């Protein structure tokens, strides 16, 4: 996402290789993020001086049918 931009989303955000959120940008989402990394080590979100609010809704993953949902968070110093 471009510097200073805002994304407000309701539902599923699908990315092929994660999302980079640049300085002063923000994401506010109710739903889920699906990162189709195909074995790459990239995280779903990479932030630099940005704000991410994710209110997880497992129903957003219904597009994929049955399956397990995994929600994890790692904050690096």
Biopython code that builds the backbone (N, CA, C, O; Angstrom):
import numpy as np
from Bio.PDB.StructureBuilder import StructureBuilder

atoms = [
    (1, "UNK", "N", (0.841, -1.178, 0.000)),
    (1, "UNK", "CA", (0.000, 0.000, 0.000)),
    (1, "UNK", "C", (0.881, 1.234, 0.000)),
    (1, "UNK", "O", (1.941, 1.257, 0.625)),
    (2, "UNK", "N", (0.440, 2.237, -0.693)),
    (2, "UNK", "CA", (1.206, 3.472, -0.818)),
    (2, "UNK", "C", (1.241, 4.247, 0.496)),
    (2, "UNK", "O", (0.346, 4.123, 1.332)),
    (3, "UNK", "N", (2.269, 5.028, 0.658)),
    (3, "UNK", "CA", (2.446, 5.833, 1.857)),
    (3, "UNK", "C", (1.248, 6.747, 2.079)),
    (3, "UNK", "O", (0.823, 7.464, 1.173)),
    (4, "UNK", "N", (0.702, 6.713, 3.306)),
    (4, "UNK", "CA", (-0.405, 7.583, 3.677)),
    (4, "UNK", "C", (-1.779, 7.111, 3.225)),
    (4, "UNK", "O", (-2.769, 7.785, 3.508)),
    (5, "UNK", "N", (-1.880, 5.982, 2.534)),
    (5, "UNK", "CA", (-3.177, 5.519, 2.042)),
    (5, "UNK", "C", (-3.944, 4.751, 3.119)),
    (5, "UNK", "O", (-3.374, 4.355, 4.136)),
    (6, "UNK", "N", (-5.234, 4.548, 2.887)),
    (6, "UNK", "CA", (-6.099, 3.851, 3.825)),
    (6, "UNK", "C", (-6.903, 2.792, 3.082)),
    (6, "UNK", "O", (-7.422, 3.042, 1.994)),
    (7, "UNK", "N", (-7.003, 1.608, 3.681)),
    (7, "UNK", "CA", (-7.835, 0.537, 3.146)),
    (7, "UNK", "C", (-8.801, 0.103, 4.239)),
    (7, "UNK", "O", (-8.378, -0.306, 5.320)),
    (8, "UNK", "N", (-10.094, 0.191, 3.960)),
    (8, "UNK", "CA", (-11.131, -0.300, 4.863)),
    (8, "UNK", "C", (-11.795, -1.447, 4.122)),
    (8, "UNK", "O", (-12.312, -1.260, 3.020)),
    (9, "UNK", "N", (-11.783, -2.647, 4.726)),
    (9, "UNK", "CA", (-12.286, -3.833, 4.030)),
    (9, "UNK", "C", (-13.201, -4.638, 4.938)),
    (9, "UNK", "O", (-13.036, -4.668, 6.158)),
    (10, "UNK", "N", (-14.168, -5.286, 4.308)),
    (10, "UNK", "CA", (-15.084, -6.187, 5.000)),
    (10, "UNK", "C", (-15.101, -7.475, 4.205)),
    (10, "UNK", "O", (-15.611, -7.504, 3.085)),
    (11, "UNK", "N", (-14.551, -8.539, 4.765)),
    (11, "UNK", "CA", (-14.511, -9.813, 4.058)),
    (11, "UNK", "C", (-13.095, -10.331, 3.934)),
    (11, "UNK", "O", (-12.254, -10.100, 4.803)),
    (12, "UNK", "N", (-12.844, -11.028, 2.853)),
    (12, "UNK", "CA", (-11.575, -11.702, 2.635)),
    (12, "UNK", "C", (-10.640, -10.850, 1.785)),
    (12, "UNK", "O", (-11.026, -10.363, 0.723)),
    (13, "UNK", "N", (-9.416, -10.673, 2.255)),
    (13, "UNK", "CA", (-8.361, -10.070, 1.429)),
    (13, "UNK", "C", (-7.451, -11.211, 1.009)),
    (13, "UNK", "O", (-6.904, -11.920, 1.853)),
    (14, "UNK", "N", (-7.288, -11.387, -0.289)),
    (14, "UNK", "CA", (-6.443, -12.450, -0.841)),
    (14, "UNK", "C", (-5.223, -11.817, -1.493)),
    (14, "UNK", "O", (-5.357, -10.915, -2.321)),
    (15, "UNK", "N", (-4.043, -12.279, -1.129)),
    (15, "UNK", "CA", (-2.820, -11.821, -1.785)),
    (15, "UNK", "C", (-2.006, -13.029, -2.215)),
    (15, "UNK", "O", (-2.061, -14.082, -1.580)),
    (16, "UNK", "N", (-1.266, -12.877, -3.274)),
    (16, "UNK", "CA", (-0.420, -13.964, -3.756)),
    (16, "UNK", "C", (0.861, -14.060, -2.939)),
    (16, "UNK", "O", (1.407, -15.150, -2.767)),
    (17, "UNK", "N", (1.345, -12.929, -2.434)),
    (17, "UNK", "CA", (2.628, -12.954, -1.730)),
    (17, "UNK", "C", (2.688, -11.946, -0.594)),
    (17, "UNK", "O", (3.742, -11.357, -0.351)),
    (18, "UNK", "N", (1.583, -11.736, 0.104)),
    (18, "UNK", "CA", (1.576, -10.830, 1.241)),
    (18, "UNK", "C", (1.297, -9.385, 0.858)),
    (18, "UNK", "O", (1.166, -9.056, -0.320)),
    (19, "UNK", "N", (1.209, -8.533, 1.865)),
    (19, "UNK", "CA", (0.914, -7.115, 1.657)),
    (19, "UNK", "C", (1.910, -6.280, 2.447)),
    (19, "UNK", "O", (2.102, -6.499, 3.643)),
    (20, "UNK", "N", (2.540, -5.325, 1.780)),
    (20, "UNK", "CA", (3.437, -4.389, 2.451)),
    (20, "UNK", "C", (2.681, -3.087, 2.675)),
    (20, "UNK", "O", (2.120, -2.505, 1.746)),
    (21, "UNK", "N", (2.678, -2.646, 3.921)),
    (21, "UNK", "CA", (1.974, -1.424, 4.294)),
    (21, "UNK", "C", (3.030, -0.404, 4.687)),
    (21, "UNK", "O", (3.732, -0.581, 5.682)),
    (22, "UNK", "N", (3.138, 0.646, 3.916)),
    (22, "UNK", "CA", (4.206, 1.625, 4.069)),
    (22, "UNK", "C", (3.866, 2.663, 5.141)),
    (22, "UNK", "O", (2.749, 2.668, 5.660)),
    (23, "UNK", "N", (4.819, 3.546, 5.479)),
    (23, "UNK", "CA", (4.616, 4.517, 6.549)),
    (23, "UNK", "C", (3.337, 5.344, 6.391)),
    (23, "UNK", "O", (2.963, 5.763, 5.296)),
    (24, "UNK", "N", (2.691, 5.555, 7.531)),
    (24, "UNK", "CA", (1.475, 6.365, 7.660)),
    (24, "UNK", "C", (0.286, 5.790, 6.904)),
    (24, "UNK", "O", (-0.739, 6.463, 6.793)),
    (25, "UNK", "N", (0.381, 4.581, 6.386)),
    (25, "UNK", "CA", (-0.771, 3.916, 5.761)),
    (25, "UNK", "C", (-1.524, 3.152, 6.839)),
    (25, "UNK", "O", (-0.983, 2.890, 7.913)),
    (26, "UNK", "N", (-2.782, 2.791, 6.552)),
    (26, "UNK", "CA", (-3.549, 2.036, 7.535)),
    (26, "UNK", "C", (-4.477, 1.047, 6.849)),
    (26, "UNK", "O", (-4.973, 1.285, 5.747)),
    (27, "UNK", "N", (-4.698, -0.079, 7.540)),
    (27, "UNK", "CA", (-5.652, -1.099, 7.110)),
    (27, "UNK", "C", (-6.612, -1.317, 8.264)),
    (27, "UNK", "O", (-6.183, -1.523, 9.399)),
    (28, "UNK", "N", (-7.902, -1.276, 7.986)),
    (28, "UNK", "CA", (-8.949, -1.554, 8.971)),
    (28, "UNK", "C", (-9.850, -2.593, 8.324)),
    (28, "UNK", "O", (-10.555, -2.295, 7.360)),
    (29, "UNK", "N", (-9.829, -3.814, 8.853)),
    (29, "UNK", "CA", (-10.519, -4.915, 8.200)),
    (29, "UNK", "C", (-11.327, -5.753, 9.186)),
    (29, "UNK", "O", (-10.868, -6.062, 10.285)),
    (30, "UNK", "N", (-12.540, -6.114, 8.767)),
    (30, "UNK", "CA", (-13.336, -7.116, 9.456)),
    (30, "UNK", "C", (-13.390, -8.294, 8.492)),
    (30, "UNK", "O", (-13.988, -8.195, 7.421)),
    (31, "UNK", "N", (-12.777, -9.390, 8.861)),
    (31, "UNK", "CA", (-12.757, -10.535, 7.962)),
    (31, "UNK", "C", (-11.516, -11.366, 8.173)),
    (31, "UNK", "O", (-11.174, -11.722, 9.301)),
    (32, "UNK", "N", (-10.841, -11.673, 7.077)),
    (32, "UNK", "CA", (-9.650, -12.512, 7.139)),
    (32, "UNK", "C", (-8.719, -12.174, 5.987)),
    (32, "UNK", "O", (-9.122, -11.592, 4.980)),
    (33, "UNK", "N", (-7.475, -12.552, 6.165)),
    (33, "UNK", "CA", (-6.448, -12.363, 5.134)),
    (33, "UNK", "C", (-5.968, -13.742, 4.728)),
    (33, "UNK", "O", (-5.611, -14.552, 5.583)),
    (34, "UNK", "N", (-5.956, -14.016, 3.443)),
    (34, "UNK", "CA", (-5.417, -15.276, 2.939)),
    (34, "UNK", "C", (-4.185, -14.963, 2.133)),
    (34, "UNK", "O", (-4.232, -14.198, 1.169)),
    (35, "UNK", "N", (-3.091, -15.554, 2.531)),
    (35, "UNK", "CA", (-1.804, -15.324, 1.891)),
    (35, "UNK", "C", (-1.379, -16.618, 1.220)),
    (35, "UNK", "O", (-0.970, -17.564, 1.893)),
    (36, "UNK", "N", (-1.470, -16.666, -0.079)),
    (36, "UNK", "CA", (-1.126, -17.854, -0.846)),
    (36, "UNK", "C", (0.363, -17.842, -1.130)),
    (36, "UNK", "O", (0.792, -17.578, -2.253)),
    (37, "UNK", "N", (1.159, -18.135, -0.085)),
    (37, "UNK", "CA", (2.605, -17.957, -0.202)),
    (37, "UNK", "C", (3.313, -19.050, -0.983)),
    (37, "UNK", "O", (4.451, -18.847, -1.408)),
    (38, "UNK", "N", (2.691, -20.188, -1.187)),
    (38, "UNK", "CA", (3.286, -21.291, -1.954)),
    (38, "UNK", "C", (4.729, -21.578, -1.536)),
    (38, "UNK", "O", (5.611, -21.787, -2.369)),
    (39, "UNK", "N", (4.938, -21.581, -0.215)),
    (39, "UNK", "CA", (6.245, -21.944, 0.306)),
    (39, "UNK", "C", (7.228, -20.802, 0.504)),
    (39, "UNK", "O", (8.320, -21.031, 1.022)),
    (40, "UNK", "N", (6.885, -19.580, 0.111)),
    (40, "UNK", "CA", (7.791, -18.458, 0.345)),
    (40, "UNK", "C", (7.721, -18.062, 1.814)),
    (40, "UNK", "O", (6.679, -18.236, 2.445)),
    (41, "UNK", "N", (8.798, -17.537, 2.365)),
    (41, "UNK", "CA", (8.803, -17.184, 3.786)),
    (41, "UNK", "C", (8.156, -15.831, 4.103)),
    (41, "UNK", "O", (8.189, -15.410, 5.259)),
    (42, "UNK", "N", (7.581, -15.147, 3.139)),
    (42, "UNK", "CA", (7.010, -13.828, 3.375)),
    (42, "UNK", "C", (5.789, -13.901, 4.282)),
    (42, "UNK", "O", (4.966, -14.804, 4.132)),
    (43, "UNK", "N", (5.657, -12.966, 5.222)),
    (43, "UNK", "CA", (4.468, -12.926, 6.080)),
    (43, "UNK", "C", (3.273, -12.349, 5.320)),
    (43, "UNK", "O", (3.438, -11.769, 4.247)),
    (44, "UNK", "N", (2.071, -12.511, 5.878)),
    (44, "UNK", "CA", (0.872, -11.956, 5.268)),
    (44, "UNK", "C", (0.905, -10.438, 5.212)),
    (44, "UNK", "O", (0.551, -9.843, 4.194)),
    (45, "UNK", "N", (1.330, -9.806, 6.310)),
    (45, "UNK", "CA", (1.459, -8.356, 6.372)),
    (45, "UNK", "C", (2.890, -8.002, 6.739)),
    (45, "UNK", "O", (3.480, -8.636, 7.613)),
    (46, "UNK", "N", (3.448, -7.010, 6.091)),
    (46, "UNK", "CA", (4.705, -6.401, 6.493)),
    (46, "UNK", "C", (4.403, -4.919, 6.681)),
    (46, "UNK", "O", (3.923, -4.259, 5.759)),
    (47, "UNK", "N", (4.683, -4.396, 7.870)),
    (47, "UNK", "CA", (4.368, -2.993, 8.128)),
    (47, "UNK", "C", (5.622, -2.222, 8.501)),
    (47, "UNK", "O", (6.554, -2.747, 9.110)),
    (48, "UNK", "N", (5.607, -0.954, 8.111)),
    (48, "UNK", "CA", (6.663, -0.013, 8.491)),
    (48, "UNK", "C", (5.975, 1.267, 8.924)),
    (48, "UNK", "O", (5.494, 2.034, 8.090)),
    (49, "UNK", "N", (5.926, 1.501, 10.248)),
    (49, "UNK", "CA", (5.299, 2.708, 10.789)),
    (49, "UNK", "C", (3.873, 2.862, 10.250)),
    (49, "UNK", "O", (3.478, 3.938, 9.802)),
    (50, "UNK", "N", (3.105, 1.759, 10.302)),
    (50, "UNK", "CA", (1.736, 1.747, 9.786)),
    (50, "UNK", "C", (0.797, 1.210, 10.865)),
    (50, "UNK", "O", (1.241, 0.745, 11.915)),
    (51, "UNK", "N", (-0.491, 1.282, 10.594)),
    (51, "UNK", "CA", (-1.505, 0.793, 11.522)),
    (51, "UNK", "C", (-2.317, -0.297, 10.839)),
    (51, "UNK", "O", (-2.795, -0.114, 9.720)),
    (52, "UNK", "N", (-2.472, -1.442, 11.522)),
    (52, "UNK", "CA", (-3.300, -2.533, 11.017)),
    (52, "UNK", "C", (-4.282, -2.932, 12.112)),
    (52, "UNK", "O", (-3.874, -3.287, 13.218)),
    (53, "UNK", "N", (-5.570, -2.871, 11.806)),
    (53, "UNK", "CA", (-6.618, -3.335, 12.707)),
    (53, "UNK", "C", (-7.325, -4.462, 11.975)),
    (53, "UNK", "O", (-7.969, -4.240, 10.950)),
    (54, "UNK", "N", (-7.205, -5.668, 12.503)),
    (54, "UNK", "CA", (-7.834, -6.834, 11.890)),
    (54, "UNK", "C", (-8.778, -7.471, 12.901)),
    (54, "UNK", "O", (-8.346, -8.016, 13.916)),
    (55, "UNK", "N", (-10.055, -7.395, 12.612)),
    (55, "UNK", "CA", (-11.060, -8.051, 13.450)),
    (55, "UNK", "C", (-11.450, -9.321, 12.715)),
    (55, "UNK", "O", (-12.239, -9.298, 11.770)),
    (56, "UNK", "N", (-10.876, -10.434, 13.173)),
    (56, "UNK", "CA", (-11.005, -11.708, 12.488)),
    (56, "UNK", "C", (-12.441, -12.215, 12.485)),
    (56, "UNK", "O", (-13.102, -12.235, 13.523)),
    (57, "UNK", "N", (-12.922, -12.626, 11.309)),
    (57, "UNK", "CA", (-14.235, -13.229, 11.154)),
    (57, "UNK", "C", (-14.045, -14.526, 10.376)),
    (57, "UNK", "O", (-13.799, -14.483, 9.171)),
    (58, "UNK", "N", (-14.154, -15.687, 11.042)),
    (58, "UNK", "CA", (-13.912, -16.952, 10.358)),
    (58, "UNK", "C", (-14.861, -17.206, 9.192)),
    (58, "UNK", "O", (-14.541, -17.998, 8.306)),
    (59, "UNK", "N", (-16.019, -16.553, 9.172)),
    (59, "UNK", "CA", (-16.943, -16.722, 8.052)),
    (59, "UNK", "C", (-16.381, -16.162, 6.753)),
    (59, "UNK", "O", (-16.819, -16.551, 5.671)),
    (60, "UNK", "N", (-15.421, -15.259, 6.848)),
    (60, "UNK", "CA", (-14.807, -14.701, 5.643)),
    (60, "UNK", "C", (-14.045, -15.767, 4.864)),
    (60, "UNK", "O", (-13.812, -15.612, 3.666)),
    (61, "UNK", "N", (-13.656, -16.846, 5.538)),
    (61, "UNK", "CA", (-12.933, -17.927, 4.870)),
    (61, "UNK", "C", (-13.875, -18.934, 4.217)),
    (61, "UNK", "O", (-13.416, -19.930, 3.657)),
    (62, "UNK", "N", (-15.179, -18.694, 4.279)),
    (62, "UNK", "CA", (-16.152, -19.619, 3.700)),
    (62, "UNK", "C", (-15.963, -19.782, 2.188)),
    (62, "UNK", "O", (-16.419, -20.771, 1.614)),
    (63, "UNK", "N", (-15.314, -18.844, 1.556)),
    (63, "UNK", "CA", (-15.066, -18.946, 0.116)),
    (63, "UNK", "C", (-14.237, -20.177, -0.235)),
    (63, "UNK", "O", (-14.277, -20.653, -1.369)),
    (64, "UNK", "N", (-13.490, -20.687, 0.732)),
    (64, "UNK", "CA", (-12.644, -21.847, 0.496)),
    (64, "UNK", "C", (-13.306, -23.155, 0.924)),
    (64, "UNK", "O", (-12.678, -24.210, 0.840)),
    (65, "UNK", "N", (-14.556, -23.112, 1.379)),
    (65, "UNK", "CA", (-15.239, -24.319, 1.830)),
    (65, "UNK", "C", (-14.764, -24.719, 3.207)),
    (65, "UNK", "O", (-14.366, -23.873, 4.008)),
    (66, "UNK", "N", (-14.806, -25.994, 3.478)),
    (66, "UNK", "CA", (-14.388, -26.494, 4.787)),
    (66, "UNK", "C", (-12.880, -26.425, 4.926)),
    (66, "UNK", "O", (-12.146, -26.498, 3.940)),
    (67, "UNK", "N", (-12.434, -26.286, 6.143)),
    (67, "UNK", "CA", (-11.002, -26.227, 6.401)),
    (67, "UNK", "C", (-10.718, -25.551, 7.718)),
    (67, "UNK", "O", (-11.618, -25.033, 8.378)),
    (68, "UNK", "N", (-9.478, -25.563, 8.084)),
    (68, "UNK", "CA", (-9.055, -24.958, 9.348)),
    (68, "UNK", "C", (-8.602, -23.530, 9.115)),
    (68, "UNK", "O", (-8.057, -23.202, 8.061)),
    (69, "UNK", "N", (-8.831, -22.688, 10.103)),
    (69, "UNK", "CA", (-8.380, -21.302, 10.046)),
    (69, "UNK", "C", (-7.269, -21.129, 11.066)),
    (69, "UNK", "O", (-7.354, -21.647, 12.179)),
    (70, "UNK", "N", (-6.245, -20.411, 10.693)),
    (70, "UNK", "CA", (-5.128, -20.151, 11.581)),
    (70, "UNK", "C", (-4.930, -18.652, 11.662)),
    (70, "UNK", "O", (-4.778, -17.975, 10.645)),
    (71, "UNK", "N", (-4.935, -18.148, 12.868)),
    (71, "UNK", "CA", (-4.687, -16.730, 13.093)),
    (71, "UNK", "C", (-3.463, -16.625, 13.978)),
    (71, "UNK", "O", (-3.451, -17.150, 15.092)),
    (72, "UNK", "N", (-2.437, -15.952, 13.493)),
    (72, "UNK", "CA", (-1.220, -15.809, 14.294)),
    (72, "UNK", "C", (-0.693, -14.394, 14.144)),
    (72, "UNK", "O", (-1.001, -13.695, 13.178)),
    (73, "UNK", "N", (0.100, -13.991, 15.110)),
    (73, "UNK", "CA", (0.654, -12.631, 15.119)),
    (73, "UNK", "C", (2.060, -12.681, 15.657)),
    (73, "UNK", "O", (2.329, -13.364, 16.645)),
    (74, "UNK", "N", (2.944, -11.975, 15.025)),
    (74, "UNK", "CA", (4.311, -11.869, 15.505)),
    (74, "UNK", "C", (4.739, -10.428, 15.388)),
    (74, "UNK", "O", (4.630, -9.825, 14.321)),
    (75, "UNK", "N", (5.227, -9.873, 16.482)),
    (75, "UNK", "CA", (5.710, -8.512, 16.468)),
    (75, "UNK", "C", (7.217, -8.553, 16.663)),
    (75, "UNK", "O", (7.725, -9.111, 17.635)),
    (76, "UNK", "N", (7.910, -7.951, 15.720)),
    (76, "UNK", "CA", (9.362, -7.922, 15.789)),
    (76, "UNK", "C", (9.813, -6.604, 16.414)),
    (76, "UNK", "O", (9.169, -5.572, 16.223)),
    (77, "UNK", "N", (10.929, -6.635, 17.165)),
    (77, "UNK", "CA", (11.394, -5.406, 17.800)),
    (77, "UNK", "C", (11.868, -4.371, 16.807)),
    (77, "UNK", "O", (12.288, -3.283, 17.202)),
]
sb = StructureBuilder()
sb.init_structure("model")
sb.init_model(0)
sb.init_chain("A")
sb.init_seg("    ")
for serial, (resi, resn, name, xyz) in enumerate(atoms, 1):
    if name == "N":
        sb.init_residue(resn, " ", resi, " ")
    sb.init_atom(name, np.array(xyz, "f"), 0.0, 1.0, " ", f" {name:<3s}", serial, name[0])
structure = sb.get_structure()
